[in-house]
Amino acid sequence: MDDLRRRLGELACGRRLLDATAATGGVHLVGGAVRDLLLGRVPRELDVVVEGEVLPLAAALGTAATTHERFATATVVDGDCRWDLAASRAEDYARPGALPDVRPAAIDEDLLRRDVTINAIALDLGDGRVRAVDHALEDLQAGLLRVLHDASFLDDPTRLWRIARYAARLGFELEAGTARLAVEAVAAGAAERVSGSRIGSELRLALAEPDPVAALERIAGLGLAPWLAPDRPRTEQALALLPAGEGRPDLVVLAAAIAEDEGDADQRFAGLELTAVERAVLRAAAHAPALASRALAAERPSRLARILRGVPVEAVVLAAADGASAPVARWLADLRHVGLAIDGDDLLAAGMARGPQIGRRLAATLERRLDGEIRDDREEQIADAMGGT
């Protein structure tokens, strides 16, 4: 369809792709990019299949190419553009859940290895012809997600995670037969045969979706992660309080979705290859309800500061969503920024002996400053900290 080529050409990276393939045959835009163009959306990525060698096209697009010989693929990044190139191929699975063995194949066979019909569409960049598997264009119009064959989820159980993400992003529903196959695959333990690292990768992709809560809801709805219990109101309330440029919104979303009775969460997330810092945030966030109770019981600003100081901001905003919105809002907007106009050097200069008492005196003076008992005045703060020496 010339109209699709025109829409592609209106994108800067799409124009460069068309220019690079002007004199080359057998090059196709595939998958989500074609799907999104047909839906009138801007593609999130440009996936290209070449019936032949990918390296000449990679060289024509740019110099920053990463190649993967086993799968005959290359990724080219040049400025703001990224193209994922692959030689047209078919895939065979030695056993369910294993990585595929690949062999060269024509584009029509390449499309048959895709996850769902609406991603099994190719646009020939030379003549504008569209190729699609059976049901693809009809499913796109009907808003349905349909796998291409009955063993799809057994061959690659990560497709269960991907289909949940597609459903959330596009607002599509699973076709009846596909829904049945998903239920059967989960019941057969297919999802449990996926390595923790691959599940961790899929989880990160879900958290990067435009609506990550919807993605987690779909994942939980398919039974892929019983430890997830997404809570949209709680999540949105917490995210609304997260200061701009601070914290990790994705960790707020994930922490808010962890089931309350998930006692082995830290061990689980270690298996998913989350970093130590990410696990520390999730551990702290798991105590958000208790943190909220303590914050609400704090009678003085200094006590609130003791409770919240040093707690990851992701856990703090979740405590707000758990009922402590007023004290948390005060902490974030005001109290955490309160400091002293003096430091240890000032106390040494005033005659205090060097030692641990300096830190204790400064901390006590800061608490009185938080409680409004002393002013933001350097001399007054020195006098307060030196009192009793």
C-alpha positions, 0 to 999 in steps of 0.5 A: 500500500503506497499510503503506508509507505507514505506514512512511513516516509513522514517519519524521519527514521522511516524516511532514512530506511526507505532511502537506504532500501531504494535500490534493494529488493526483498526488504520488509517492514514487519510486525508492530511497526506495520500494525501501528501504521495501519492503526494510525499510530506512530510505531514504537520501533522499526523492525525490518526483515531482509530476504538475504544478508542484513549487513549491507543494509546495516552499513547503509543505515549507519555505523553503530551496528550490533550483530548477532550471528546465531539469529542473523540479526543486527541492530543499528542506532544512529542519532535518534533512530534505531532499526532492528534488522533480521534475515528472513527466517523460520524457527524450530523449537527443540523443546518447549521453552527453549530458544529457537533454532533458526534457518533461512526462509522466505518472508511468507514463512518468516511471518508464520513465526510471529506471536500473534496475527496482527504482528504477522504483517509485512510491508514490502519497502520496494513495491509497497505490497502488504503481506499478512497471515490469515486473519491478520487484517480482520483481527486488527480491525476487530481488536483481537489477539490471536496466536498463529498456532495451537502450540504457540504458548508452549513453544515460547511461554514468554508470548503469554507476557507479550500478549498481555502487554499488547492487550493493555497497550492496544485495548484489544481482547484475546480471541476465544481460542487464544484465551483458551490456549492461554488458560491451558498453557498456564495450567500446564505450567508453561510459564514456570519453564521460563528462566527468571532472567527472561521473566524479569525482562518481560516485567521491565517491558510491562513497566515501561508500557504507556499504562503499566498498571493495565499491563500488570492487570492483564498479566495477573489476569492470565495467572502469570504472576500470582504475586501481583495484585495491581491497585490502580487508585493506590498507584495513581495516588502515590505517583501523583505525590512522587516529586518530579525528577525523583525516584523510579515511577516504575518501582512505585507501580511494581511495589503497589502491585505486590500482593500483601501476603507475598512474604518471599518477595525479596527472594523472588525479585532476586531470581528475576535479576532485579538489582540490589538497589531495586530490591532495597526499594521494594523491601522498603515499600513493602512496609508502606502501610506500617510506615503510614501508621507511624507517620500519622502517629507522629505528634511533632515534625521532628518525630515525622522526620525521624520516621521518614528520613532515609526512606526511599521516596517510592516507599514514602509516596506509597505510605501517603497512598496508604492513608498518610497523605497529609504528613507525607505531603508536608514532609516532601514539600517542606520538612525534608528541606529544613536544615541548619545554618551551622555545621561541626566546624562552627561548634569546634570554633565555639569551643566544643571538643572534637568527638561524637557529641558534635553530631548528636548536638547538631541532630538535637538542634535540627529537631528543635529547628523542625519543631519551630523552637529555634529560628533559622539564625546561625548564632541562635543555632550555635548557642542551642547546640553549645548549651550545656557544654 
